[in-house]
Amino acid sequence: MVELAYGSALRVSEIVALDVEDVDLQRRTIIVNGKGGKLRVVPLTKTCAAVLQSYLLQMGTSRGPLFLKQSNRKETRYIHRIKDV
């Protein structure tokens, strides 16, 4: 999550809203729903793409929210804690 925020300069709200389907590891891009509902394609660094690929393999899913809590809900609080550090 931190690598994605730093490497792609995404807003917290954009990261939390990402779904697995928004990630294209072959092209090293993600589709982000930004302010005003505008979609944009954001490039990923090689490091970020590698980290996301490993994360997705560990998750074992190809659909749904990219970042989940243990309760299978979208993660929100954790990323705000990182932002405040």
HELIX and SHEET records of a PDB file:
HELIX    1   1 VAL A    2  SER A    8  1                                   7    
HELIX    2   2 VAL A   12  VAL A   16  1                                   5    
HELIX    3   3 VAL A   20  ASP A   22  5                                   3    
HELIX    4   4 LYS A   35  GLY A   37  5                                   3    
HELIX    5   5 LYS A   46  MET A   59  1                                  14    
HELIX    6   6 ARG A   77  ASP A   84  1                                   8    
SHEET    1   A 3 VAL A  23  ASP A  24  0                                        
SHEET    2   A 3 THR A  29  ASN A  33 -1                                        
SHEET    3   A 3 LEU A  39  PRO A  43 -1                                        
END                                                                             
